[in-house]
Amino acid sequence: MHTTTLAMNTSLLMIFALLIFPLLTSLSPTPLHKTWAVTHVKTAVKMAFLVSLLPLFIFLNEGAETIISTWHWMNTLVFDINLSFKFDHYSIIFTPIALYVTWSILEFAFWYMHADPNINRFFKYLLLFLIAMITLVTANNMFQLFIGWEGVGIMSFLLIGWWYGRADANTAALQAVIYNRVGDIGLILSMAWFMMNTNSWEIHQMFINSQNLDLTLPLMGLILAATGKSAQFGLHPWLPSAMEGPTPVSALLHSSTMVVAGIFLLIRLHPLMENNQMALTTCLCLGALTTLFTATCALTQNDIKKIIAFSTSSQLGLMMVTIGLNQPQLAFLHICTHAFFKAMLFLCSGSIIHSLNNEQDIRKMGGMHNLAPLTSSCLTIGSLALTGTPFLAGFFSKDAIIEAMNTSHLNAWALVLTILATSFTAVYSLRVVFFVSMGFPRFNTSSPINENNPLIINPLKRLAWGSIIAGLLITLNLLPSKTPIMTMPPLLKLSALLVSILGLLLALELASLTSKTFKALPNLPLHSFSNMLGFYPSIIHRLTPKLNLILGQKIATQMIDQTWFEKIGPKGVSSINLPMIITTNDVQKGMIKTYLTLFFLTLILALFISII
Amino acid sequence: MSPYVFTLLIFNLGLGTTMTFASSHWLLAWMGLEINTLAIIPLMTRQHHPRAVEATTKYFLTQATAAALILFASTSNAWLTGEWAINQMSHPLATSTIMLALALKLGLAPVHFWMPEVIQGLDLTTGLVLSTWQKLAPFALLLQVSSTVNPLILTLIGLLSTLIGGWGGLNQTQLRKILAYSSIAHLGWMVLIIQFSPPLATLSLLIYIIMTTSAFLTFKLTSSTTMNALATSWTKSPMMTSLATLILLSLAGLPPLTGFMPKWLILQELVKQDLPMLAFFAAMTALLSLYFYLRLCYTVALTSSPNTITMLTPWRLNPTQTSPLNPLTTMLTLALLPLTPAILALVIY
């Protein structure tokens, strides 16, 4: 075999082998030693990352992509399911990034979960999640993708409910599973449609066979799947609730990898969507609505992890908008850059929470810049990258997206919403930085704050480097498949920057008001709307179960038991017949004269009938 | 009663019916009916207790009214059309009056009121004769005039009879009244089909006679006249009691017993004549009767009612009365259904 092919295929399959090996060692009956998490899991992920760099560099050098089909799994006369890995530019770039971020998070998690007696199981779950995610990303057919899809869903459930003694954690885990399941309905619908109409689950074959078909139904299914997995509006409440899980879980699953699975699905299957205007408009409007709604909710949250979670949701909405703009590569770019700074934001928040003795309310933090300088610096870097500060990582993806949006013929409403959400991003980012690192401490001085642990510092530094240069690196090395529009009026070009600066100034003004009494009474309705997450969870989580239970009662008790069985069925029959029976018997009084009179009357009646 | 008188009365009973069978002139038919009535009256009062006398009186009044009306109708027909022959009745006045009169004689609804009370007042043997032999003569006349009677009247009488037979029997615990209402219902079925296929009506009557005979004789074996008595009849003759269940279900018209045959053929004929709704309603009314037959089966064989220890032994003794007719009619009631094609061939073609 050719050297390049051999090198690529071997290294890609080595990644899987390296990741699966610790899982296999954990199957042995002897208990794992205390540092198994570090010696086996973290090392495996680090090795896998280094191995994955080889295919990445081969791709960057030669543009070589590969599809590996290894095993005929289930093959019938008319339908094949094979084990098939697709390493195109999406998965070749995403895999090293995912492994890099996971490596940093695992190192951090070893410090964060140090006191947990089940730390080995925790790392095993994280590793299993990672394998499922890589399976999803490298899947060449829908079956394998579905395996990865479900795998990440289940691991999300197990990891969110890690502290299962806490009722809120169990509720949040259940919420995650249920909302994801609703999205899975769409995915299964699409899979069934493709199986029936294109006779294949292999992605390239689906593209070819569906060229002349009307794809609206399966695309709506895929969009539903993405709505569930990537927390778009309608199926979004599980993402902020998922913050009940430990911070490494939030960093890995709910910022970088799992939640982008929905968007990744749409990116992979984008050629199907290119020409379907309805699907594109749906993505656009749904994404725009999501990004503004969640950014609004983030403005008034007081839990630092929730703010970052809503920020994730908002960025996911932005990715959905990008897909609606017919720009899958920009969406993918944003996925990659977003992974770095969002993971870093979560790790910073984890470090702060742990230092402050598990305090998560930003109103009770403050002055961390002097107490934990590296952490708060990384927090600042991450926030700047998030808002799209020029030439940091987020700028290359976010600015490109907003430029593409400004210069395309599309729904002006979606445009306005996205611009507004961009400014909100600046507002809540500043809010976090202001409350956490600026000002004076608002907490008790009982816990010693020491961030001088290499287990914290190294991950943060690695991710900070990523947040700064990743955007540039990826943009320099990827050829855009769609021509970007380079010329536009200066106002449009600068719009993203301007609204971000506007948001920043507004937030600074609001922040300076925190030490003054500007208004005697606060403006509560808007604040309540934002703080209560638009009342969406309050309504839906109570209304839907109530309606279902009422429906159940109506059907089972009222309709079946009371109506069909009693009024209409057996008892109805007897209650109708009873008067007739009584009448028939009561007439028999033994009076012959009555009988003969009745006979006479019947005779008259019969004569009338016969004569007329 | 003196055996000579008894013989004479029995003979005259037969004579009356036979005369009606053999006649084609209305006056002779009327004569036969009157001889029949007069013969059975002393038979009914054989036991002189007041209840029997009351039943006899009611019977006499209704039958006399009916016979007088038959005479009136045939005379009117002779006056209006000049015809005395039974099957040449044409005037609607006469045919309707004849129909009602025959209905009164047979005990069809809506003029059925005498039937339950009369049968209740008699012992089981006389009740048997009333239910079976006494239906033959009027039925023969009905067969001959049915083609000229207004079909609406026939259908109404038939449907009403099945309904009343069903509703009436549901509130009864006396076996004779139950069998009276069963007679009303079965006659209703016959009247329904008589305008479309007289042979089928005859077959239906024949099967009904066989079934009722076995029912009455089975009850007579254990001398049970109420449901309570029937409930303890299993101690006296277990074999006949278990067969009694099947006889009752045959009366109800359940396959695979004989009683299903007439209902099945009647429903088929009705549907062939494009009257599915009528067939449906008739079948629904059969459900009403089914309920009280099932209730009887329930008390007879499906549950054990309370007994004292000494009551458990009568079956060990030789039975005091045996009827040779009982086994024959019982077997016919249970097993005749597979012979339907042969019977049809004999009866219809």
Interface residues (C-beta under 8 A of the other chain):
Chain A: N577 M580 I581 I582 T583 T584 N585 V587 Q588 G590 I592 T594 Y595 L596 L598 F599 T602 L603 A606 L607 I609 S610 I611
Chain B: T57 K58 L61 T62 T65 L69 P92 L93 T95 S96 T97 M99 L100 L104 P110 V111 F113 W114 P116 E117 V149 N150 L152 I153 I164 W167 G168 L170 N171 Q172 L288
